[in-house]
């Protein structure tokens, strides 16, 4: 006889796998942005990336006959498309040209904290102690990575402000996307959000055409890679996982990105990390593990109740149990 927990466990594993794909691809995006950023301006790079992603997602939607999202989902899709796909990508690209990579990583990584605060306020997300503790550990790791990668004189007030705005755009986009995923599929939410971001970036078309004519093939391939994998694929797997957990917990998961960026920069760019960078990356991963862990099940006496009392309802949501919408 199948355990009633088996379907739920399978859903949790699929969501964890989707989140893993997301953070790996988003980490690779930092390496590609660095490679393409020398040839493309912030707006042109964002437009090329979003247009590539929207094209791939549109083809997938047509093949799968996904159709249009329900009317009730359009508000969240529009806000997340404007803030996250459009505003965030342009502002982050611009900010990373004004500050060094360490400062950018440090400032942008307040995003998960903002997601937790906004999620608790607007979505009623729980804030269990393990989540808060894990986020604190991961943020300390992000600070260590940021400080170890920061160069002297590589920052500007404008760059810091731009990265801060990017963090707010990221957090607002995630929180707006969560309710939409209760009404539309992950593919629909991602596709139409990407299309909205692409439309908002159309004013950069002239820059993109001009710069593509002079850009090396490697930079253009990196831009297309950004659209197909860290955008089309990773944003879809993100939405799939977000539909099955809270915004706060998913935000905390992205703290694995700095650690993976350190590893990928080491392997792809030959940037050997120092001891502080390695320690910071380890803290980021440890914090993610803590934030996604669950409390141990209660003892047998507590589960079945004391003699003469009714047993506890194992299906009732506890303080660390998530009860978000689940979509297919």
Secondary structure by P-SEA (a helix, b strand, c coil): ccccaaaaaaaaaaaaaaaaaaaaaaaaaaaaaaaacccccaaaaaaaaaaaaaaaaaaaaaaaccccccccaaaaaaaaaaccccaaaaaaaaaaaaccaaaaaaaacaaaaaaaaaaaacccccccaaaaaaaaaaaaaaaaaaaaacccccccaaaaaaaaaaaaaaaaaaaaaaaaaacccaaaaaaaaaaaaaaaaccaaaaaaaaaacccaaaaaaaaaaaccccccaaaaaaaaaacccaaaaaaaacaaaaaaaaaaaaaccccccaaaaaaaaaaaaaaaaaacccccccccccccccccccccccccccccccccccc
